[in-house]
Amino acid sequence: MNLPEGYNGKLRKMLEEADSLKYNEPQKALEQANFVYLSAIKSTDEKLEASSLYLIGVCHELLADYPKAMKFLSEAIKLSQSLGEQRIMGDALNCVGIINDNLSNYSNALKSYFKSLKIYEELHENKKIAIVLSNIGLIYTNIKDYRNALKFYSQALDIAEEENDEESLLVTNINIGLTHNLLGNFEESLKFLNDALELAEKRNDRRRTSIALDHIAETQIQIQNTQEAYRLFEQSKAIKLELDDKKGLVKIYGTIGQMKLLEDRIEEARSNLQKALDIATELRMKKSVYELHKTLSEAYEKMNNAEEALVHLKQAYNKELEYLKEESDLKAKNISTQLEIEQVQKEAEIQKLKNVELARALEDVKKLNVNLKELNDEKNELMAIAVHDLKNPLQNILSTARVIKRSKDLTETELNEFTSNIISQTDRMFNLIKKLLDHNAIEQGELKIKRTIFDINTLNGELEDSFREAADKKGINLVFDNIKEPQSLHTDKDVLYEILANLLSNAIKFSKSGDDILFSTRKENGRIKFEIKDSGPGFSDDDKGKMFSKFARLSAKPTGGEHSTGLGLSIVKKLCEMIEADIRLESTPGLGAKFTISINISA
């Protein structure tokens, strides 16, 4: 078919415009994407056809029409696969994962996410990798495996902050906030969720503004601030009605209905619950349907309407059986995921069992599974620490290489010094990787410590070489006060280096131009004490109480736009325990901080 010159270019621009509209005006975006799709078929532009199929699927997902969404996304996956368009296929698989997550098909959701993740890793699409990692973390949150959830969020947060990607930061902050809510860490939850809300409003992302409002409202319920929760839900509901977000409306009407029921405002409760049930039935949200029938049964029972209460109770029973049957038919091939889902199902079964002995037996099995899982989690935690600490030597190598590249007139001595630093940092990275691969140690949940005898001032010299450039760049006066005479120390040099490097990195990160940082070393009562003292913002009492926790958000902010994931001090604490070193903090808010690492000379 002969089409006007430049017609396909106009179609691509129209599709880009539709993509930008999808969150705030999904119906309008859908209409435009449909037009582009039909036009792409006529123009035989298959890549444009695949892109429009994907966007149509996304719009249907946002409008909670999951059957249509799956239909168009499946077509997009097939076409993009035949064309070799990996990026479109990765995007479509991620959206399929989101739909399965919404429908509580966690096994299938994870299968799609991991396929999408593999594609993004091959394409080096770091921003999209962060989104998928955060989505995977949300699956683990949904099946109540919070430790694994936080680990995936940690990876996502690292990438998002490195890439300065607001969208993945927004998604991950929402997910971490939700997870802290479920863990009962309500103060931490509100910090992450309020950060997400601020970012969503800044980006005019109406959909995620609404999601953040929902989770903040849920946290307000937990701290018994119901009036604030109602206010936030009303804000969110207005946005959801504007966006025609039916799935979100199910959640809001259902939650408000439950709140009204607890307050004995029965008619208001019944009205909200019925609205939620009508929409959930339309969307085929089976889990929500049986839960809403059950709650409506309670409402009618309070209204002394036994007939309606029984009708809804029967419906709840039948719908729950349907849901559980469907779940059993969708078991994951991924073994670890399947075990997690089966554990959740067993918890539900235990509550229904009237046979006390059988319930006790299942509980014993669950405890055994929990013990095994804790061992596995400990192994994963140690791996995460080691991988995280590969960043510092990599950054040091990069900085050294840049100096060499910029400096054309280096002497042979200077060049040898720079080269030696790169070799030293590379050796340290290989040592960390080697520890990761020590199979027996990992199985035992321990990182193998290799103690050597080395001179302290040699270690201090390596630290000064690593951090001098970063301090100079910020105009910070970094002073090393070493022990005057040679002094040997017997411990794991690499682990001690990582501890001190983390603390030095933090001191530079939170200090401003003109500040002093003093790194001093002294011998005292058979121990070596390393002190890192800065004149930065210091630590509040609240900071001190949580500074060694993962994802802790402290009051101080980096002074040079650097990123902080909240992992550094938790890593320092763990590494100190491994080499039997003591860590102590002295700090007054506004007057800086002093960390002291104390270790026996002959450990």
Summary of the structure (lengths in Angstrom):
residues: 603
radius of gyration: 28.1
end to end distance: 80.9
largest distance: 93.1
contacts: 1982
relative contact order: 0.05
helix: 72%
strand: 7%
